[in-house]
Amino acid sequence: MARTEPAVGISVTETTVRAIALDPTSLRPVAAHETRLSGSLANSLRDSLHDLHVRPGVVTTAFGLDRATVRRMTLPPTSPQNVDRMVRFEAERYIPLPLEAVELDYQIRHDRAADRLEVVIAAVRKDDATQAAHALSEATGAPTVLDTAGTALLAAWQQAHGEGGEAALVVDLSGEHTSIVVCESGSLVVARSAPAGVDALRAALVDDLKISPAEAEGIRRTDGVKGLEAGPPAVSAPGEAPDREAAAAWLTRLAQEIRRTLESFRSQRGGAGRCTVAITGEGAETPGLSEALEWAIGQPIDIFDPLPAAATDLPAPGHWFTLAYGLALRSAGRSPVAIDLSPRAERADRRRRQEKTAWVAALAALVLVIGAAYAYANSRLQRIESDARQVRGQVSRLRAEVGDVDTALAAAAAVQDVNDVLADMERGEARPLDVLRDLSDSFPGGLWLKDFLYDRERGVSIHGNALDSTAVTEAVRALSRKPYLEQVKLTSISIVTIGDRQVYEFDITADFPQPETTESEAKGAGSTRRSGP
């Protein structure tokens, strides 16, 4: 059985690298690792893959939404030849950089109900794509993909909740910038970023409290944003700690961005429509955060953990690995939006390799089919030859037992003729010409009949001439083999002159067999005679 190589996703923030490996069939985690980002990006990626202790099949990492632009747009139905031109024309409205300066990829889905094309388009600066692709290729020899945080969050949410259900706004609080996406029916509706990630909160606590980053992380985990309310930065709510101004501003930015995203989504739906709000990532469990956001947007906040029952021990809570999990799903081919922002040359080379692999696989399959067909045909031919040999053997045995078939058939026909004559004789229906014809057919050449006498009671008497005595002898033997004659005798033979030639003149007599009288018939006949007058 072929070994299945795991699908790996790696999320990279300004401070942390998280990696997770999934079984590509069951999508169950087989390994996970978390480490602080140190040194070059290539070294950090290599260390993470090494610490997973797996040999990956595909590795995917992502650009944050602060670096990558992800947009959704609709196009009228058009021919495949026009799609790329139309997408690039529309992309100029959404991407703030010239198209020549970015790596761009998109995915199209045909919405047949609305008769339109739903397009998710993503772009990143060429320099960023080249740097990330180079670092990823240095870290692993496996195929690599450059995705976005937005499409990775969509993959994780859909895997956990399916394509159906109501819309959901998912906020990933990993890193310095938070990624916010709206998912609906397996589609990415909105994707945006705000400088309100967990690293930004730690930095705010460092500024407010004048403490080290490690001490700020301890405060975040114990006190979090308790006592803070998301409001205008210049306004302090009653009871708000006056020394937490930067943290309050962080909370306000986050709440405002979530509220703005909800309003944008609802405006697309005519101002209505339910939308679940969930937070995930490293900062999701910050004390007081859910309560403050619920107060700010006026609806409940859930913590999204796609790995609550993971089959492997995770080095941190499951929601810390949400982004890495979505990227691993992309590696396994389970992402609803398959974006790849690798450099165009690399993607083109990858497509050529995939096409070559596909052709090789198709050729191998064809060879296997031809080989199987040949083996089957050869097996059938061998079976047919074996059957033919058996039939020939049976025919040989039958010929040995029966003799020549033609001779046997001729003998059977002759026997049938004799039986017919005998039957006619028993019924008193046999005619002398029939007997004469049968006897004449049995005589050898050089012999002819001059007289033939037929008597039902006495038998036959044959008078004829022959060129030599051998012919006469053969005639007597032939008559002796007739089953309806017995007591065949050569009664006389002499030499006579006919014209100027001497020939043999002969007489042959033979009796007809008398039907056997059974003992009961004889007694019956005697009693009949005794009962006569």
NUKOL-429415 format. One record per residue (C-alpha): x, y, z; residue number from 0. Coordinates in nm, 4 decimals. Each point is the difference from the previous one (the first is absolute). Layout:
NODE        X        Y        Z num
NODE        X        Y        Z NUM
...
This chain:
NODE        X        Y        Z num
NODE   0.0000   0.0000   0.0000   0
NODE   0.1301   0.3457  -0.0917   1
NODE   0.1046   0.2172   0.2912   2
NODE  -0.2163   0.3105   0.0532   3
NODE   0.2026   0.3149   0.0602   4
NODE  -0.1614   0.2517   0.2377   5
NODE  -0.1257   0.3421  -0.1074   6
NODE   0.1699   0.2813   0.1903   7
NODE  -0.1126   0.3553   0.0714   8
NODE   0.2263   0.2650   0.1549   9
NODE  -0.1245   0.3332   0.1322  10
NODE   0.2618   0.2701   0.0523  11
NODE  -0.0501   0.3182   0.2009  12
NODE   0.2471   0.2665   0.1021  13
NODE   0.0972  -0.2029   0.3077  14
NODE  -0.1217  -0.3606  -0.0341  15
NODE   0.0051  -0.2936  -0.2408  16
NODE  -0.2699  -0.2665   0.0390  17
NODE  -0.0095  -0.3164  -0.2089  18
NODE  -0.2448  -0.2863  -0.0159  19
NODE   0.0027  -0.3209  -0.2064  20
NODE  -0.3208  -0.1778  -0.1041  21
NODE  -0.0686  -0.3418  -0.1372  22
NODE  -0.1250   0.0933  -0.3499  23
NODE  -0.2682  -0.2696   0.0040  24
NODE  -0.1573   0.0325   0.3463  25
NODE   0.1135   0.3614   0.0561  26
NODE   0.0963  -0.0927   0.3544  27
NODE   0.3049   0.1787   0.1485  28
NODE   0.3080  -0.2201   0.0200  29
NODE   0.2473   0.2592   0.1332  30
NODE   0.0097   0.3636   0.1112  31
NODE   0.2753   0.2387   0.1013  32
NODE   0.0340   0.3583   0.1216  33
NODE   0.3182   0.2047   0.0231  34
NODE   0.1132   0.3592   0.0249  35
NODE   0.1111   0.1611  -0.3247  36
NODE   0.3784   0.0441   0.0092  37
NODE   0.2583   0.0490  -0.2679  38
NODE  -0.0990  -0.0085  -0.3656  39
NODE  -0.3410  -0.1079  -0.1203  40
NODE   0.1500  -0.2983  -0.1853  41
NODE   0.1741  -0.1259   0.3143  42
NODE  -0.3166   0.0398   0.2087  43
NODE  -0.2048  -0.1916  -0.2572  44
NODE   0.2654  -0.2713  -0.0208  45
NODE   0.0117  -0.0365   0.3778  46
NODE  -0.3773  -0.0262   0.0202  47
NODE  -0.0126  -0.2745  -0.2620  48
NODE   0.2849  -0.1821   0.1721  49
NODE  -0.1753   0.0134   0.3366  50
NODE  -0.3171  -0.1496  -0.1512  51
NODE   0.1959  -0.3215  -0.0700  52
NODE  -0.1931  -0.0639  -0.3210  53
NODE   0.0819  -0.0042  -0.3692  54
NODE  -0.2589   0.2346  -0.1492  55
NODE  -0.1793  -0.0589  -0.3273  56
NODE  -0.0974   0.3671  -0.0490  57
NODE   0.0846   0.3060   0.2134  58
NODE  -0.2143   0.3152   0.0008  59
NODE   0.0639   0.3307   0.1722  60
NODE  -0.1919   0.3254  -0.0211  61
NODE   0.0261   0.3742  -0.0377  62
NODE  -0.1915   0.1998   0.2581  63
NODE  -0.2817   0.2209  -0.1251  64
NODE   0.2130   0.3034   0.0877  65
NODE   0.2351  -0.1044  -0.2852  66
NODE  -0.2325  -0.1794  -0.2416  67
NODE  -0.3112   0.1459  -0.1604  68
NODE  -0.2960  -0.2390  -0.0192  69
NODE  -0.3226   0.1084  -0.1673  70
NODE  -0.3195  -0.1547  -0.1216  71
NODE  -0.1680   0.1226  -0.3157  72
NODE  -0.2664  -0.1134  -0.2447  73
NODE   0.0203  -0.0182  -0.3780  74
NODE  -0.2576  -0.0756  -0.2677  75
NODE   0.0285  -0.3432  -0.1626  76
NODE   0.2567  -0.0026  -0.2785  77
NODE   0.2107  -0.2394  -0.2020  78
NODE   0.3100  -0.1511   0.1628  79
NODE   0.2181   0.1936  -0.2434  80
NODE  -0.1295   0.3337   0.1362  81
NODE   0.0049  -0.0824   0.3716  82
NODE   0.3662   0.0779   0.0650  83
NODE  -0.0180   0.3304  -0.1882  84
NODE  -0.3156   0.1057   0.1859  85
NODE   0.1388  -0.1005   0.3405  86
NODE   0.3177   0.1990  -0.0519  87
NODE  -0.1963   0.2995  -0.1250  88
NODE  -0.2260  -0.0047   0.3098  89
NODE   0.2969  -0.0696   0.2308  90
NODE   0.1419   0.3439  -0.0725  91
NODE  -0.2932   0.1457   0.1976  92
NODE   0.0764  -0.2045   0.3119  93
NODE   0.3800  -0.0259   0.0120  94
NODE   0.1841   0.3175   0.1030  95
NODE   0.3150  -0.0902  -0.1982  96
NODE   0.0591  -0.0395  -0.3748  97
NODE  -0.0671  -0.3549  -0.1128  98
NODE   0.3546  -0.0231  -0.1329  99
NODE   0.1305   0.0424   0.3556 100
NODE  -0.2064  -0.2773   0.1615 101
NODE  -0.0411  -0.3752  -0.0072 102
NODE  -0.3683  -0.0651  -0.0648 103
NODE  -0.2167  -0.3096   0.0169 104
NODE  -0.3739  -0.0539  -0.0036 105
NODE  -0.2677  -0.2651   0.0180 106
NODE  -0.3328   0.0029  -0.1844 107
NODE  -0.3217  -0.1708   0.1039 108
NODE  -0.3080   0.0063  -0.2212 109
NODE  -0.3100   0.1023   0.1963 110
NODE  -0.2604  -0.1628  -0.2223 111
NODE  -0.2928   0.1202   0.2090 112
NODE   0.0955   0.3648  -0.0574 113
NODE   0.1599  -0.0698  -0.3409 114
NODE   0.3279   0.1707   0.0872 115
NODE   0.3629  -0.0745   0.0761 116
NODE   0.1184   0.0322   0.3601 117
NODE   0.3694   0.0914  -0.0005 118
NODE   0.2371   0.0052   0.2979 119
NODE   0.3161   0.1848  -0.0958 120
NODE   0.3216   0.0352   0.2036 121
NODE   0.3178   0.1973  -0.0594 122
NODE   0.3293   0.0683   0.1775 123
NODE   0.3092   0.2004  -0.0863 124
NODE   0.2400  -0.1857  -0.2277 125
NODE   0.2905   0.0583   0.2384 126
NODE  -0.1935  -0.1476   0.2934 127
NODE  -0.1060  -0.3026  -0.2055 128
NODE   0.3533  -0.0619  -0.1233 129
NODE   0.1474   0.0277   0.3491 130
NODE  -0.2576  -0.2326   0.1555 131
NODE   0.0259  -0.2546  -0.2809 132
NODE   0.3796  -0.0047   0.0272 133
NODE  -0.0126  -0.0482   0.3773 134
NODE  -0.2567  -0.2785  -0.0311 135
NODE   0.1949  -0.1816  -0.2715 136
NODE   0.3162   0.0179   0.2140 137
NODE  -0.1846  -0.1489   0.2960 138
NODE  -0.1514  -0.3015  -0.1743 139
NODE   0.0359  -0.2067  -0.3129 140
NODE  -0.3740  -0.0639  -0.0151 141
NODE  -0.2435   0.1882  -0.2276 142
NODE  -0.0941   0.3377   0.1532 143
NODE  -0.2960   0.2391  -0.0167 144
NODE  -0.0278   0.3657   0.1006 145
NODE  -0.3546   0.0628   0.1223 146
NODE  -0.1674   0.2846   0.1920 147
NODE  -0.1235   0.0153   0.3579 148
NODE  -0.3516   0.0802  -0.1207 149
NODE  -0.0444  -0.3114  -0.2159 150
NODE   0.1640  -0.2147   0.2711 151
NODE  -0.2549   0.1198   0.2596 152
NODE  -0.2791  -0.0778  -0.2478 153
NODE   0.1337  -0.3564  -0.0413 154
NODE   0.0191  -0.0570   0.3765 155
NODE  -0.3516   0.1335   0.0602 156
NODE  -0.1570  -0.2013  -0.2814 157
NODE   0.1734  -0.3204   0.1096 158
NODE  -0.1448   0.0453   0.3486 159
NODE  -0.3523   0.1168  -0.0995 160
NODE  -0.0577  -0.1166  -0.3575 161
NODE  -0.1019   0.2057  -0.3015 162
NODE  -0.3523   0.0671   0.1223 163
NODE  -0.1223   0.2026   0.2924 164
NODE  -0.0140   0.3721   0.0609 165
NODE   0.2780   0.2478  -0.0684 166
NODE   0.2865   0.0335   0.2468 167
NODE   0.2488   0.2747   0.0761 168
NODE   0.3282  -0.1552   0.1165 169
NODE   0.2741   0.2076   0.1660 170
NODE   0.3519  -0.1435   0.0310 171
NODE   0.1932   0.1804   0.2755 172
NODE   0.3424  -0.1511  -0.0715 173
NODE   0.2968   0.2271  -0.0685 174
NODE   0.0031   0.3768  -0.0118 175
NODE  -0.2820   0.0356  -0.2549 176
NODE  -0.3330  -0.1711   0.0394 177
NODE  -0.1629  -0.1659  -0.3024 178
NODE  -0.3778   0.0378  -0.0356 179
NODE  -0.2026  -0.2037  -0.2485 180
NODE  -0.3687  -0.0572  -0.0684 181
NODE  -0.0859  -0.3512  -0.1219 182
NODE  -0.3304  -0.1008  -0.1531 183
NODE  -0.0904  -0.3329  -0.1629 184
NODE   0.3626  -0.0899  -0.0601 185
NODE   0.0766   0.3368  -0.1593 186
NODE   0.2224   0.2832   0.1132 187
NODE  -0.2129   0.3170   0.0124 188
NODE   0.2246   0.2508   0.1823 189
NODE   0.3688  -0.0088   0.0971 190
NODE   0.1816   0.2852   0.1739 191
NODE   0.2673   0.0728   0.2607 192
NODE   0.0446   0.2295   0.3021 193
NODE   0.3032   0.0724   0.2248 194
NODE  -0.1699  -0.1669   0.2957 195
NODE   0.1634  -0.3401   0.0401 196
NODE   0.1305  -0.1522   0.3210 197
NODE   0.3529   0.1319  -0.0627 198
NODE  -0.1447   0.3528  -0.0280 199
NODE  -0.1802  -0.0490   0.3346 200
NODE   0.3249  -0.1068   0.1669 201
NODE   0.1738   0.3028  -0.1444 202
NODE  -0.2817   0.2224   0.1344 203
NODE   0.0389  -0.1485   0.3480 204
NODE   0.3751   0.0588  -0.0179 205
NODE  -0.0632   0.3673  -0.0838 206
NODE  -0.2712   0.0419   0.2638 207
NODE   0.1729  -0.1760   0.2890 208
NODE   0.3629   0.0528  -0.0952 209
NODE   0.0803  -0.3679   0.0409 210
NODE   0.1861  -0.2615  -0.2018 211
NODE  -0.1754  -0.2039  -0.2767 212
NODE   0.0140  -0.3109   0.2206 213
NODE  -0.1669   0.1858   0.2873 214
NODE  -0.2545   0.1439  -0.2449 215
NODE  -0.0856  -0.3527  -0.1142 216
NODE  -0.0566  -0.1006   0.3638 217
NODE  -0.2343   0.2962   0.0492 218
NODE  -0.1839  -0.0869  -0.3228 219
NODE  -0.0596  -0.3573   0.1119 220
NODE  -0.1154   0.0926   0.3510 221
NODE  -0.1739   0.3379  -0.0266 222
NODE  -0.0362   0.0450  -0.3746 223
NODE  -0.2355   0.2871  -0.0811 224
NODE  -0.2172  -0.0300   0.3072 225
NODE  -0.1387   0.3375   0.1019 226
NODE   0.0469   0.1417  -0.3524 227
NODE  -0.2823   0.0896  -0.2352 228
NODE   0.0166   0.0444  -0.3743 229
NODE  -0.0874   0.3640  -0.0566 230
NODE   0.1450   0.3154  -0.1486 231
NODE   0.3707   0.0300   0.0974 232
NODE  -0.0502   0.3366   0.1733 233
NODE  -0.2845  -0.1228   0.2180 234
NODE   0.0597  -0.2149   0.3067 235
NODE  -0.2891  -0.2078   0.1247 236
NODE  -0.0835   0.0051   0.3741 237
NODE   0.2384  -0.2200   0.1926 238
NODE   0.2485  -0.0189  -0.2861 239
NODE   0.3625  -0.0150   0.1090 240
NODE   0.1653   0.3308  -0.0965 241
NODE   0.3366  -0.1704  -0.0588 242
NODE  -0.1330  -0.2273  -0.2789 243
NODE  -0.0488   0.2589  -0.2726 244
NODE   0.1913  -0.1897  -0.2733 245
NODE  -0.1782  -0.3264   0.0850 246
NODE  -0.3364   0.1792  -0.0137 247
NODE   0.0891   0.1418  -0.3409 248
NODE   0.0923  -0.3504  -0.1165 249
NODE  -0.3376  -0.1333   0.1153 250
NODE  -0.1819   0.2891  -0.1655 251
NODE   0.1749  -0.0585  -0.3343 252
NODE  -0.0903  -0.3685   0.0108 253
NODE  -0.3652   0.0637   0.0880 254
NODE  -0.0352   0.2708  -0.2638 255
NODE   0.1460  -0.2223  -0.2706 256
NODE  -0.2326  -0.2875   0.0906 257
NODE  -0.2989   0.2359   0.0074 258
NODE   0.0990   0.1533  -0.3350 259
NODE   0.0369  -0.3421  -0.1612 260
NODE  -0.3422  -0.1094   0.1280 261
NODE  -0.1613   0.3166  -0.1331 262
NODE   0.1678  -0.0461  -0.3380 263
NODE  -0.1223  -0.3579  -0.0248 264
NODE  -0.3548   0.0851   0.1074 265
NODE  -0.0155   0.2867  -0.2470 266
NODE   0.0642  -0.2549  -0.2749 267
NODE  -0.3009  -0.1933   0.1316 268
NODE  -0.2320   0.2984   0.0128 269
NODE   0.0716   0.0768   0.3636 270
NODE  -0.1158  -0.3376   0.1314 271
NODE   0.1433  -0.3439   0.0509 272
NODE   0.1385  -0.1874   0.2978 273
NODE   0.3752  -0.0338   0.0335 274
NODE   0.1781  -0.1982   0.2700 275
NODE   0.3095   0.1691   0.1445 276
NODE   0.2918  -0.2139   0.1219 277
NODE   0.3528   0.0794   0.1118 278
NODE   0.2952  -0.2359  -0.0272 279
NODE   0.3767   0.0020   0.0130 280
NODE   0.2390   0.0562   0.2883 281
NODE  -0.1811   0.3051   0.1393 282
NODE  -0.3501  -0.1496  -0.0049 283
NODE   0.0019  -0.1079   0.3665 284
NODE   0.1231   0.3398   0.1299 285
NODE  -0.2004   0.0634   0.3197 286
NODE  -0.2796   0.2554  -0.0452 287
NODE   0.0331   0.0108  -0.3808 288
NODE  -0.3179  -0.1869  -0.0923 289
NODE  -0.2098   0.2022   0.2470 290
NODE   0.1387   0.3332  -0.1253 291
NODE  -0.0620  -0.0901  -0.3645 292
NODE  -0.3529  -0.1235   0.0749 293
NODE  -0.0765   0.3347   0.1653 294
NODE   0.1464   0.1873  -0.2996 295
NODE  -0.1806  -0.1842  -0.2851 296
NODE  -0.3134  -0.1049   0.1837 297
NODE   0.0121  -0.3762  -0.0627 298
NODE   0.1680  -0.3104   0.1484 299
NODE   0.3613  -0.0869  -0.0759 300
NODE   0.1180  -0.3609  -0.0318 301
NODE   0.3528  -0.1405   0.0168 302
NODE   0.0649  -0.2086  -0.3123 303
NODE   0.2152  -0.3087   0.0625 304
NODE   0.0205  -0.2303  -0.3054 305
NODE   0.1999  -0.2606   0.1963 306
NODE  -0.1908  -0.0628   0.3249 307
NODE   0.0450  -0.3777  -0.0217 308
NODE   0.3356  -0.0232  -0.1732 309
NODE   0.1510  -0.3468  -0.0284 310
NODE   0.3432   0.1332   0.0969 311
NODE   0.1197   0.2030   0.2955 312
NODE   0.0305   0.3654  -0.0963 313
NODE   0.2628   0.2225   0.1605 314
NODE  -0.2670   0.2703   0.0481 315
NODE  -0.3808   0.0342  -0.0118 316
NODE  -0.1535  -0.1099  -0.3299 317
NODE  -0.1170   0.3474  -0.1018 318
NODE   0.3614   0.1195  -0.0026 319
NODE   0.0487  -0.2293  -0.3049 320
NODE  -0.3115   0.1050  -0.1952 321
NODE   0.1942   0.1760  -0.2743 322
NODE   0.2595  -0.2793  -0.0287 323
NODE  -0.2851  -0.2532  -0.0137 324
NODE  -0.1674   0.1849  -0.2880 325
NODE   0.3320   0.0086  -0.1861 326
NODE   0.0466  -0.3746   0.0550 327
NODE  -0.3458  -0.0521  -0.1496 328
NODE   0.1207   0.1950  -0.3037 329
NODE   0.2980  -0.2350  -0.0236 330
NODE  -0.2408  -0.2956   0.0119 331
NODE  -0.2117   0.1488  -0.2803 332
NODE  -0.2983   0.0664   0.2287 333
NODE  -0.0200   0.3796  -0.0235 334
NODE  -0.3120   0.1438  -0.1693 335
NODE   0.2135   0.2779  -0.1487 336
NODE   0.3299  -0.1224  -0.1459 337
NODE   0.2249   0.3053  -0.0259 338
NODE   0.3744  -0.0182  -0.0689 339
NODE   0.2050   0.3199  -0.0023 340
NODE   0.3303  -0.1663  -0.0870 341
NODE   0.1940   0.1798  -0.2772 342
NODE  -0.1474  -0.0568  -0.3462 343
NODE   0.3081  -0.1784  -0.1299 344
NODE  -0.0121  -0.2407   0.2922 345
NODE  -0.3704  -0.0639  -0.0522 346
NODE   0.0514  -0.0555  -0.3727 347
NODE   0.2828  -0.2440   0.0706 348
NODE  -0.2191  -0.1761   0.2569 349
NODE  -0.2824  -0.0304  -0.2523 350
NODE   0.2407  -0.1469  -0.2539 351
NODE   0.1215  -0.2509   0.2563 352
NODE  -0.3579  -0.0866   0.0923 353
NODE  -0.0937  -0.0427  -0.3654 354
NODE   0.3085  -0.2119  -0.0570 355
NODE  -0.0841  -0.2065   0.3052 356
NODE  -0.3570  -0.0350  -0.1225 357
NODE   0.1217  -0.1154  -0.3429 358
NODE   0.2417  -0.2443   0.1573 359
NODE  -0.2759  -0.1306   0.2252 360
NODE  -0.2360  -0.0297  -0.2979 361
NODE   0.2692  -0.1800  -0.2012 362
NODE   0.0717  -0.2312   0.2918 363
NODE  -0.3717  -0.0715   0.0334 364
NODE  -0.0194  -0.0690  -0.3742 365
NODE   0.2964  -0.2357   0.0222 366
NODE  -0.1646  -0.1774   0.2919 367
NODE  -0.3255  -0.0303  -0.1947 368
NODE   0.1803  -0.1331  -0.3084 369
NODE   0.2018  -0.2388   0.2157 370
NODE  -0.3130  -0.1211   0.1755 371
NODE  -0.1783  -0.0421  -0.3345 372
NODE   0.2972  -0.1927  -0.1410 373
NODE   0.0198  -0.2193   0.3086 374
NODE  -0.3734  -0.0661  -0.0195 375
NODE   0.0135  -0.0768  -0.3741 376
NODE   0.3055  -0.2223   0.0480 377
NODE  -0.1732  -0.1810   0.2844 378
NODE  -0.3108  -0.0474  -0.2141 379
NODE   0.2119  -0.1269  -0.2896 380
NODE   0.1782  -0.2466   0.2255 381
NODE  -0.3330  -0.1233   0.1339 382
NODE  -0.1338  -0.0367  -0.3566 383
NODE   0.3125  -0.1914  -0.1077 384
NODE  -0.0313  -0.2220   0.3048 385
NODE  -0.3657  -0.0672  -0.0801 386
NODE   0.0910  -0.0740  -0.3631 387
NODE   0.2669  -0.2475   0.1111 388
NODE  -0.2527  -0.1712   0.2223 389
NODE  -0.2530  -0.0169  -0.2850 390
NODE   0.2627  -0.1421  -0.2363 391
NODE   0.0909  -0.2603   0.2607 392
NODE  -0.3635  -0.0955   0.0423 393
NODE  -0.0443  -0.0268  -0.3773 394
NODE   0.3080  -0.2221  -0.0227 395
NODE  -0.1351  -0.2237   0.2751 396
NODE  -0.3401  -0.0189  -0.1700 397
NODE   0.1600  -0.0845  -0.3319 398
NODE   0.2025  -0.2729   0.1679 399
NODE  -0.3164  -0.1421   0.1523 400
NODE  -0.2340   0.0401  -0.2932 401
NODE   0.2438  -0.0186  -0.2903 402
NODE  -0.0220   0.2133  -0.3056 403
NODE  -0.3114   0.2096   0.0243 404
NODE  -0.0845  -0.0205  -0.3684 405
NODE   0.0375  -0.3785   0.0000 406
NODE  -0.2114  -0.0226   0.3153 407
NODE  -0.2698   0.2139  -0.1565 408
NODE   0.0044  -0.2083  -0.3196 409
NODE  -0.0190  -0.3215   0.2030 410
NODE  -0.2868   0.1418   0.2006 411
NODE  -0.1814   0.0912  -0.3208 412
NODE   0.0589  -0.3514  -0.1397 413
NODE  -0.1250  -0.1569   0.3210 414
NODE  -0.3062   0.2191  -0.0194 415
NODE  -0.0609  -0.1149  -0.3570 416
NODE   0.0366  -0.3664   0.1042 417
NODE  -0.2322   0.0550   0.2937 418
NODE  -0.2520   0.1525  -0.2334 419
NODE   0.0248  -0.3042  -0.2313 420
NODE  -0.0301  -0.2405   0.2924 421
NODE  -0.2955   0.1903   0.1341 422
NODE  -0.1618  -0.0192  -0.3416 423
NODE   0.0739  -0.3714  -0.0122 424
NODE  -0.1573  -0.0578   0.3364 425
NODE  -0.3076   0.1848  -0.1148 426
NODE   0.0031  -0.1866  -0.3313 427
NODE   0.0500   0.3248  -0.1806 428
NODE   0.3585  -0.0449  -0.1306 429
NODE   0.0149  -0.0050  -0.3804 430
NODE   0.2482  -0.2178  -0.1935 431
NODE   0.1365   0.3044  -0.1819 432
NODE   0.0917   0.1582   0.3330 433
NODE   0.1965  -0.3086   0.1010 434
NODE   0.1570  -0.0305  -0.3447 435
NODE   0.1058   0.3665   0.0075 436
NODE   0.1606  -0.0375   0.3430 437
NODE   0.1823  -0.3202  -0.1023 438
NODE   0.1217   0.1478  -0.3281 439
NODE   0.1446   0.2970   0.1868 440
NODE   0.2035  -0.2414   0.2142 441
NODE   0.1586  -0.1934  -0.2912 442
NODE   0.3564   0.0809  -0.1059 443
NODE   0.0913   0.1143  -0.3495 444
NODE   0.0497  -0.2561  -0.2791 445
NODE  -0.3180  -0.1906   0.0925 446
NODE  -0.3494   0.0133  -0.1512 447
NODE  -0.3282  -0.1777   0.0646 448
NODE  -0.1893  -0.2071  -0.2560 449
NODE  -0.2836  -0.1296   0.2149 450
NODE  -0.1483   0.0797   0.3398 451
NODE  -0.2656  -0.2098   0.1736 452
NODE  -0.1816   0.1276   0.3091 453
NODE  -0.2167  -0.2090   0.2291 454
NODE  -0.1240   0.1283   0.3340 455
NODE   0.0068  -0.3407   0.1533 456
NODE   0.3130  -0.1449  -0.1568 457
NODE   0.2240   0.3017  -0.0532 458
NODE   0.1861   0.1126  -0.3100 459
NODE   0.1855  -0.1712  -0.2823 460
NODE   0.2541   0.1934  -0.2057 461
NODE   0.1409  -0.1105  -0.3375 462
NODE   0.2724   0.2082  -0.1666 463
NODE   0.3358   0.0308  -0.1673 464
NODE   0.3321   0.1376   0.1212 465
NODE   0.3290   0.0862  -0.1647 466
NODE   0.1984  -0.1828   0.2708 467
NODE  -0.0522  -0.2201   0.3016 468
NODE   0.1027   0.2756   0.2398 469
NODE  -0.3074   0.1979  -0.0937 470
NODE  -0.2175  -0.3009   0.0757 471
NODE   0.1674  -0.0490   0.3383 472
NODE  -0.0478   0.3681   0.0892 473
NODE  -0.3663  -0.0235  -0.1004 474
NODE  -0.0538  -0.2949   0.2348 475
NODE   0.1697   0.1934   0.2853 476
NODE  -0.2095   0.3057  -0.0653 477
NODE  -0.3229  -0.1992   0.0084 478
NODE   0.1119  -0.1721   0.3208 479
NODE   0.0245   0.3417   0.1701 480
NODE  -0.3619   0.0823  -0.0765 481
NODE  -0.1977  -0.0240   0.3252 482
NODE  -0.3171  -0.1095  -0.1829 483
NODE   0.1712  -0.3013  -0.1668 484
NODE   0.1357  -0.3167   0.1426 485
NODE   0.1338  -0.3293  -0.1289 486
NODE   0.1668   0.1707  -0.2956 487
NODE   0.1462  -0.2695  -0.2273 488
NODE   0.1846  -0.0164  -0.3291 489
NODE  -0.1914  -0.2942  -0.1454 490
NODE   0.1860  -0.0186  -0.3328 491
NODE   0.2776   0.1656  -0.1965 492
NODE   0.1326  -0.0871  -0.3447 493
NODE   0.1880   0.1474  -0.2941 494
NODE  -0.2022   0.0777  -0.3121 495
NODE   0.0848   0.1705  -0.3270 496
NODE  -0.1890   0.3092  -0.0981 497
NODE   0.1038   0.1142  -0.3434 498
NODE   0.3746  -0.0364  -0.0094 499
NODE   0.0516   0.0477   0.3773 500
NODE  -0.0151  -0.2462   0.2832 501
NODE  -0.1868   0.1085   0.3173 502
NODE  -0.1184  -0.1557   0.3215 503
NODE  -0.3670  -0.0976   0.0337 504
NODE  -0.1289  -0.0381   0.3552 505
NODE  -0.3070  -0.0642   0.2103 506
NODE  -0.0454   0.1322   0.3538 507
NODE  -0.2857  -0.0740   0.2363 508
NODE  -0.0976   0.1570   0.3330 509
NODE  -0.2864  -0.0315   0.2470 510
NODE  -0.1942   0.2673   0.1823 511
NODE   0.0242  -0.0200   0.3814 512
NODE  -0.3105  -0.1500   0.1545 513
NODE  -0.1537   0.1952   0.2913 514
NODE   0.0675  -0.1683   0.3326 515
NODE  -0.3022  -0.1513   0.1731 516
NODE  -0.0089   0.0511   0.3743 517
NODE  -0.0968  -0.2805   0.2333 518
NODE  -0.3315   0.1663   0.0874 519
NODE  -0.0819   0.0499  -0.3688 520
NODE   0.0812  -0.3663  -0.0746 521
NODE  -0.2264  -0.1154   0.2822 522
NODE  -0.2672   0.2345  -0.1205 523
NODE   0.0289  -0.1364  -0.3514 524
NODE  -0.0166  -0.3615   0.1281 525
NODE  -0.3064   0.0666   0.2099 526
NODE  -0.1612   0.1676  -0.2924 527
NODE   0.0663  -0.3006  -0.2170 528
NODE  -0.1343  -0.2306   0.2685 529
NODE  -0.3174   0.1959   0.0290 530
NODE  -0.0692  -0.0338  -0.3682 531
NODE  -0.2541  -0.2401  -0.1478 532
